[in-house]
Amino acid sequence: MTAAPTKSDQRRLILHLGVQKTGSTAIQRHLNRNAAALARRLIVRTPEEGSPMRPLGRAAIAYSLGPTEDREIALRIAFEDVLETLPANDLPVLLSHENLAGAMPGNGGETRLYPQLPRIAGLLSRFAAGFAVDFVIYTRSMTAWKASVWAQAVRTDGYQHGFEDFLNRTDAMPGWGDLIRRMADVLGPDRLCRFKLEDEPDPGRPGRLLLHHAGLDDAIIEALAPLDGPAMQRLNAGSTEFLRRLNGLTLNPHARGKVVDLVARAQNLFIAEVPGKGTS
């Protein structure tokens, strides 16, 4: 399903909603690295440290876990804070934040496939009165996606259960087509665009499909500086298992964050095989 660029006189606003573990971090790194080259064609906002995009993501997660009136108000205020940072011109705007999708499975006890995402998208559309809004989500092979989501939930969300248990808890989860249909019911079919991560042609320039959707041609995209290394990668199995067991302890969140950082920097300490002691 591909949404065509709007012909409205209103300023275009593209909301890249993620979802988590579909290459969003790499896309955002690429956008930020090429911010100057893009600045005359596209206004970009990503969840950089200290930016109002950070609280917007937190507000979306909170709303997805408990869609109350107060949390809806907090989401609106956070979104308006982002919109207020936009320069007063007619350039199209791209906001990219995977947490706009809401809590992924494993976060806060969530086991469903983004049950509140259609509602969040509908609210953001209403809050962006005066813009011509369309939405983009990326998806990924469900098998690979679940494995990555579980490892990320262990790393960042304090998830305590093993992978097999996670699979059992999410066994009833439908495929991506269900999410697309639910979103189209709220937004209409012409305002939603789905891309598959596997269709991205160049890992060094992630987000080509998104940039095409935003109106950039191949020549402009090819001229962008490629990434100089991979985005945040999954921790190795031993490191993930260590953190999973750590998640069962009562730790100060700040202290736990320090431990996670240490583990990420020293993954060689958590390999199963001791160097020099392998089988012959």
ZAMARTOR-205961 format. One line per field, with one value per residue (C-alpha): x, y, z. Coordinates in Angstrom, 3 decimals, padded with zeros to 6 digits. Example, Ala and Ser with C-alpha at 12.3 -4.5 7.8 and 13.67 -1.06 7.14 Angstrom:
# residues 2
X <- c(012.300:013.670)
Y <- c(-004.500:-001.060)
Z <- c(007.800:007.140)
# end
This chain:
# residues 280
X <- c(000.000:001.623:000.368:000.855:002.310:-000.471:-001.555:-003.022:-001.992:-001.258:002.313:003.188:003.962:005.278:005.201:007.569:006.189:008.869:008.010:010.762:013.456:012.815:015.896:014.645:017.888:019.950:017.529:017.718:021.513:021.572:019.132:021.125:024.441:023.018:020.991:022.826:022.423:018.716:017.981:016.911:014.524:013.237:012.862:013.859:013.206:014.536:014.785:018.148:019.225:017.717:015.213:011.419:011.151:012.343:009.382:007.048:008.203:007.786:004.271:003.305:004.606:002.745:-000.481:-000.242:000.088:-002.812:-004.859:-006.332:-007.513:-004.561:-002.102:-003.845:-003.360:000.310:000.720:-000.862:001.336:004.492:003.543:002.764:006.168:007.803:005.714:006.670:010.334:009.596:010.874:008.245:008.575:006.725:009.255:007.878:008.540:009.649:009.284:010.892:010.450:009.867:008.234:005.333:004.101:003.642:004.972:006.447:005.787:007.742:007.493:005.220:003.599:002.440:001.989:-000.166:000.788:000.581:-003.088:-003.074:-001.079:-004.130:-005.547:-002.214:-001.937:-005.474:-004.741:-001.513:-003.376:-005.990:-003.361:-001.580:-004.425:-003.141:-000.779:-001.354:-000.350:000.594:002.125:004.915:005.709:008.377:007.850:010.197:009.946:007.916:010.290:013.376:011.427:010.256:013.788:015.100:012.211:012.755:016.487:015.728:013.063:015.614:018.187:016.102:012.787:013.796:012.097:012.710:011.413:013.294:012.806:010.651:008.394:008.193:007.170:004.468:003.152:002.981:001.796:-001.644:-000.166:-001.477:000.677:001.481:-001.531:-003.790:-002.010:-002.162:-005.894:-006.553:-004.585:-006.310:-009.672:-008.730:-006.629:-008.005:-005.975:-004.397:-002.631:-000.659:002.478:004.103:007.670:009.430:012.893:014.018:013.283:015.791:018.519:021.526:022.395:024.833:022.022:019.065:015.687:015.871:012.220:011.225:013.175:011.589:008.223:009.245:009.903:013.666:014.931:017.659:020.364:019.860:019.787:022.917:024.754:024.080:026.982:026.624:026.815:030.306:029.242:026.266:023.622:023.050:023.301:021.837:023.976:025.430:023.530:025.595:025.259:021.505:021.116:023.144:020.883:017.753:018.804:019.814:016.294:014.994:016.840:015.645:018.067:017.994:017.170:020.228:022.462:020.908:021.561:025.219:025.458:023.818:026.368:029.222:027.878:027.449:031.085:032.471:030.458:033.569:033.236:029.941:030.827:030.013:033.345:036.535:039.231:041.768:039.500:037.469:037.076:039.656)
Y <- c(000.000:003.236:006.693:009.167:012.584:015.003:017.677:019.771:023.381:022.489:021.848:018.179:016.342:012.768:010.765:007.781:005.696:002.993:000.356:-000.676:-003.049:-002.280:-000.152:003.143:003.962:003.482:005.626:008.382:008.261:008.611:011.524:013.309:012.752:014.384:017.089:019.910:018.305:017.744:021.116:022.871:020.062:018.486:019.441:016.472:015.790:012.670:011.731:013.364:013.808:016.972:017.480:017.663:014.465:012.520:013.469:012.939:009.320:008.818:010.295:007.889:004.880:005.967:006.502:003.094:001.367:003.302:005.479:007.913:011.453:012.881:010.913:012.059:015.651:014.942:013.453:016.508:018.924:016.967:016.868:020.585:021.264:019.476:021.323:024.643:023.967:023.846:026.767:028.986:027.859:025.513:022.663:019.207:017.866:014.353:013.300:009.924:008.196:004.472:005.054:006.840:003.304:002.804:000.022:-002.941:-006.477:-007.080:-003.465:-002.918:-006.325:-005.703:-008.917:-007.632:-006.075:-002.337:-002.254:001.533:002.519:003.285:005.435:007.236:007.926:009.280:011.598:012.891:013.582:015.570:017.452:018.457:020.601:022.772:020.091:017.491:014.422:010.996:008.045:005.552:002.333:-000.253:-003.948:-006.920:-010.686:-011.596:-014.394:-012.172:-009.272:-011.206:-012.387:-008.825:-007.393:-009.922:-009.110:-005.388:-005.781:-007.591:-004.882:-001.731:-002.633:-004.988:-008.019:-011.075:-014.003:-016.266:-016.257:-019.388:-017.921:-014.683:-016.659:-018.416:-015.124:-013.624:-016.776:-015.305:-012.174:-011.622:-010.702:-007.226:-007.239:-006.985:-003.849:-002.270:-002.941:-001.482:001.639:002.031:001.828:004.897:006.887:005.804:003.748:006.751:008.193:005.141:003.723:000.440:-000.445:-003.738:-003.508:-006.336:-004.120:-001.441:-001.746:-000.172:-000.702:002.186:004.554:003.279:004.882:005.220:004.162:006.727:009.497:008.592:008.865:012.310:013.441:013.016:011.483:008.872:011.400:013.310:010.124:008.727:011.970:011.602:010.477:006.805:005.596:004.836:001.820:-000.237:001.093:-000.397:-004.145:-006.915:-008.032:-011.522:-014.401:-014.512:-010.780:-010.904:-013.832:-012.015:-008.971:-011.125:-012.586:-009.148:-007.962:-010.251:-008.225:-005.053:-002.421:001.329:002.126:004.380:001.597:-000.892:001.472:001.653:-002.141:-002.387:000.054:-001.943:-005.202:-003.684:-002.544:-005.848:-008.544:-010.709:-011.474:-013.243:-015.703:-019.336:-020.721:-019.785:-018.699:-021.492:-024.104:-025.071:-028.607:-030.000)
Z <- c(000.000:-001.146:-000.330:-003.144:-002.292:-001.498:-003.987:-001.195:-000.698:002.900:004.000:003.830:007.076:006.844:010.070:010.011:012.868:012.941:014.050:016.460:015.176:011.507:010.859:012.303:014.137:010.979:008.985:011.577:011.686:007.907:007.994:010.691:008.934:005.807:007.518:005.735:002.304:002.918:004.503:001.296:000.340:003.524:007.183:009.341:013.004:014.779:018.486:019.111:022.722:024.202:021.371:021.915:019.874:022.955:025.186:022.215:022.001:025.745:025.591:022.782:024.731:027.872:025.946:024.281:027.662:029.179:026.785:029.295:028.696:030.639:028.512:025.349:026.492:027.242:023.745:022.152:024.097:023.243:019.547:019.470:021.063:018.110:015.531:017.092:016.214:012.475:010.379:008.813:005.199:002.856:002.773:003.498:006.992:007.966:011.611:012.340:015.683:016.225:019.605:017.933:017.259:020.996:023.186:021.353:022.627:025.819:026.979:029.962:029.591:026.029:024.012:021.143:017.790:018.497:019.552:020.035:016.919:014.756:017.544:018.057:014.328:014.272:017.190:015.625:012.407:014.317:016.323:013.081:011.798:008.970:007.624:004.950:006.967:005.708:007.538:006.865:008.677:007.953:008.602:008.699:008.458:011.552:012.590:012.512:013.999:017.056:017.825:017.609:019.634:022.421:022.640:022.654:025.350:027.519:026.905:027.288:028.915:031.717:030.163:032.349:030.293:027.893:024.141:024.036:026.696:024.682:021.593:023.579:024.940:021.454:019.670:018.959:017.400:013.859:010.854:009.600:007.323:010.364:011.570:008.113:007.879:011.318:010.459:007.088:008.838:010.877:008.399:005.057:002.540:000.771:003.816:004.841:003.223:004.227:003.279:003.933:005.450:003.171:000.132:001.143:-001.532:000.191:003.890:003.643:002.700:004.724:004.222:000.436:000.145:002.763:001.031:-002.304:-000.616:000.665:-002.916:-003.337:-006.574:-007.055:-007.917:-004.676:-002.595:-004.252:-003.453:000.274:002.459:003.426:006.996:008.257:010.308:011.447:013.809:017.254:016.834:018.950:021.869:021.672:023.252:026.447:027.058:026.467:028.861:031.536:031.250:031.276:034.615:035.859:035.075:037.832:040.468:042.137:040.892:040.710:037.039:036.770:038.094:035.708:032.797:033.779:033.827:030.393:028.994:030.509:029.102:025.638:025.665:026.946:025.185:024.822:028.544:027.925:025.202:025.937:024.751:026.587:024.076:023.611:025.199:022.133:020.929:018.557)
# end
